Amino acid sequence: MAESAPARVPPRRAVILAGGLGTRVQHLLPGTPKPMAPVAGRPFIDWVIRFLARQGVREIVISTGHLADVVSGYASRLRIPGVSISCAPETQLLGTAGGVLNAVASRPQGPDPWLVCNGDSLALTDLSRLYPWLQRPRVDAAMLGLRLDDASRYGSLQVGEDGLLRRFGEKQPGPGWINAGVYLFRADLLARFPPQRPLSLERDVFPGLLQQGIKIGADLAQCPFLDIGTEASLRQAASFIASHPDAFAAEKAHAS
């Protein structure tokens, strides 16, 4: 009998990283943090939340930093049936990994893995694809890799034939596989993150985990992707959302 494929399980809880300065588009968004940029009638982070809700996520913690009150004020008024939304503000500069740990610490502990994604980008794919990696022996985390025709803005991924991450490469022009900024971590792996702050996922945590021999699955996909970190991509955001209406939760989501 052929061995059945590992089950795909939708992530139930997620951290959205929304604490960055957004320096490249800050002049377009005075007094507004980048994830709150207005796109198609809603802040961009609203679309991120609605995408996660459509994926089955039921508990969302937003890690806030720059202009945290703007994000938390909106999130406190946002109502999506079946989804709990809270914020975990930084009281000091924590970095991306520090923000994850701060957000997770604000919620009751449990064995379910944590999905982590960015509040200023969207990779429209079935996120349950990450879960089978955690069913492999000694694989404690998984990340989404994307194929782009122009990968010059992003560091490249070097992945082995077994699908495991080997290392992060430098930025280079031309096509390549990039880090989409979407991760799934076993809950107990978070306790093994280094103690220093600020702490970066890309520069500190992943290289350190690889040096310790921890296996990280790299799930490579080709899917619609948007990062609103430049003027050009921010201008494209409304049409991107309009082109993929089925990617977002059908429930009415608004801040009253």
C-alpha positions in Angstrom: 0.0 0.0 0.0 1.3 3.4 -0.9 2.1 5.7 2.0 -0.4 8.4 2.4 0.7 12.0 2.1 1.1 14.0 5.3 -2.1 15.9 6.2 -2.3 19.6 5.6 -3.6 21.4 8.7 -4.6 25.1 8.5 -2.7 27.3 11.0 -4.9 28.3 13.9 -2.9 31.2 15.4 -0.7 33.8 13.8 1.6 36.7 14.5 1.5 39.6 12.1 4.7 41.8 12.2 3.7 45.4 11.9 6.4 47.3 13.7 8.7 48.5 11.0 9.4 52.1 10.0 8.7 51.7 6.3 11.3 54.3 5.3 10.9 54.0 1.6 7.3 54.9 1.5 7.1 57.0 4.7 6.8 60.3 2.8 3.6 59.0 1.2 2.1 58.0 4.5 2.6 60.9 7.0 1.5 59.8 10.4 0.5 56.4 9.1 2.5 53.1 9.7 3.1 51.2 6.4 0.7 48.3 7.2 -2.1 50.9 7.7 -1.6 52.3 4.2 -5.1 52.7 2.6 -5.6 50.1 -0.1 -9.0 49.5 -1.9 -11.0 51.1 0.9 -9.2 49.4 3.9 -5.9 49.6 5.6 -3.5 47.0 4.0 -3.2 45.1 7.2 -7.0 44.5 7.1 -6.5 42.6 3.9 -3.8 40.6 5.5 -6.1 39.7 8.4 -8.9 38.8 6.1 -6.6 36.6 4.1 -5.5 34.8 7.3 -9.1 34.4 8.3 -9.9 32.8 5.0 -7.0 30.4 5.6 -8.6 29.2 8.9 -6.6 31.3 11.4 -8.7 32.0 14.5 -6.2 33.9 16.7 -4.2 36.8 15.5 -1.7 38.9 17.5 -0.3 42.0 15.8 3.3 43.0 16.8 3.3 46.8 16.8 6.1 49.3 17.0 6.2 52.4 14.9 3.0 54.4 15.5 1.6 51.5 17.5 -1.5 53.4 18.6 -2.7 53.8 15.0 -2.6 50.1 14.5 -4.0 49.1 17.8 -6.8 51.6 17.6 -7.9 50.2 14.3 -7.5 46.5 15.4 -9.6 47.2 18.6 -12.5 48.1 16.4 -12.2 45.4 13.8 -14.7 42.6 13.9 -14.3 39.4 11.9 -16.6 36.6 13.1 -14.7 33.7 14.7 -11.3 35.6 14.8 -9.7 37.0 17.9 -7.5 40.0 17.2 -5.1 41.6 19.7 -1.9 43.7 19.7 1.4 43.4 21.4 3.3 46.7 21.4 7.0 46.9 21.7 8.3 49.0 24.6 11.8 48.9 23.1 13.3 48.0 19.7 12.9 44.2 19.5 13.5 43.3 15.9 11.4 40.9 13.9 12.2 37.8 16.0 11.9 39.8 19.3 8.5 41.0 18.1 7.4 37.5 17.5 8.4 36.4 21.0 6.8 39.5 22.6 3.5 38.7 20.7 3.5 35.0 21.7 4.2 35.9 25.3 1.1 38.0 25.4 -1.2 35.0 24.8 -1.8 31.7 26.7 0.7 29.1 25.9 -0.2 25.9 24.0 1.2 23.2 21.7 -0.1 24.6 18.4 2.5 25.9 16.0 2.6 29.7 15.3 2.3 31.1 11.8 4.3 34.4 11.4 3.8 36.8 8.5 4.4 40.4 7.6 1.8 43.2 7.8 3.0 44.8 4.6 3.0 41.8 2.2 0.7 39.1 0.9 1.6 35.7 -0.6 -1.7 34.3 -1.8 -1.3 30.5 -1.4 -2.7 27.8 0.8 -0.8 28.2 4.0 -1.7 24.7 5.2 1.0 23.6 2.8 3.6 24.4 5.5 2.2 22.0 8.2 3.4 18.7 6.6 7.0 19.9 7.1 6.5 19.8 10.9 5.4 16.1 10.6 8.9 15.2 9.3 11.5 13.9 11.8 13.4 16.8 13.5 12.0 19.5 11.3 11.0 22.3 13.7 10.1 25.2 11.3 9.0 25.8 7.8 9.1 28.9 5.6 7.5 29.9 2.3 9.9 30.5 -0.6 8.6 32.3 -3.8 9.9 32.3 -7.3 10.2 35.9 -8.7 11.3 37.0 -12.1 13.1 39.9 -10.4 14.5 38.9 -7.0 16.9 41.9 -6.7 15.0 43.4 -3.7 15.2 40.3 -1.6 17.8 37.8 -0.3 17.8 34.5 -2.1 17.2 31.1 -0.6 19.6 28.1 -1.1 17.6 24.9 -0.7 18.8 21.3 -0.8 17.3 18.5 -2.9 15.6 17.3 0.3 13.7 20.6 0.4 15.5 21.8 3.6 16.9 25.3 3.9 20.7 25.4 3.5 21.3 29.2 3.9 20.2 32.6 2.9 22.0 34.1 0.0 22.8 37.7 -1.0 20.5 40.0 -3.0 21.1 39.5 -6.7 19.4 40.6 -9.9 17.4 38.3 -12.1 15.0 35.5 -11.3 15.3 33.5 -8.1 13.7 32.0 -5.0 13.2 34.5 -2.2 12.0 34.4 1.4 8.3 35.3 1.4 8.3 36.3 5.0 5.9 33.6 6.0 6.9 31.0 8.6 5.5 28.2 10.7 7.3 27.5 14.0 6.8 24.7 16.5 5.8 26.4 19.8 8.7 24.9 21.7 11.2 26.1 19.2 10.5 29.7 20.1 12.2 29.1 23.5 15.4 28.3 21.7 15.7 31.8 20.1 18.7 33.8 21.2 18.2 36.2 24.1 19.6 39.4 22.7 17.4 42.3 21.6 16.9 43.5 18.9 16.8 40.1 17.3 16.2 39.5 13.6 14.6 36.4 12.1 16.6 36.6 8.9 20.0 37.7 10.3 20.1 36.1 13.7 17.6 33.4 14.3 17.6 31.3 11.1 21.4 31.3 10.6 21.7 30.3 14.3 19.2 27.5 14.1 20.9 26.1 11.0 24.3 26.2 12.8 22.7 24.2 15.6 21.6 21.6 13.1 17.9 22.4 13.4 16.0 21.5 10.2 13.9 24.1 8.4 11.7 23.2 5.6 11.6 25.5 2.6 8.3 25.2 0.8 8.8 26.6 -2.7 5.8 28.1 -4.4 4.8 30.2 -7.4 1.8 32.4 -6.3 0.6 35.9 -6.5 2.8 38.1 -4.2 2.8 41.8 -3.2 5.1 43.7 -0.9 4.0 47.3 -0.5 7.5 48.5 0.5 8.1 50.7 -2.6 6.2 53.5 -4.2 5.6 51.4 -7.3 4.3 48.3 -5.4 2.1 50.5 -3.2 0.5 51.9 -6.3 -0.2 48.4 -7.5 -1.8 47.3 -4.3 -5.5 48.1 -5.1 -5.4 46.3 -8.4 -3.7 43.3 -6.8 -6.5 43.1 -4.2 -9.2 43.5 -6.8 -7.7 40.7 -8.9 -7.9 38.1 -6.2 -11.3 38.6 -4.4 -11.6 34.9 -3.4 -8.4 35.1 -1.4 -10.1 37.0 1.5 -12.7 36.2 4.1 -16.2 36.6 2.8 -17.4 37.9 6.2 -18.0 41.6 6.4 -15.0 43.1 8.1 -14.9 46.7 9.1 -13.9 49.0 11.8 -16.9 50.7 13.3 
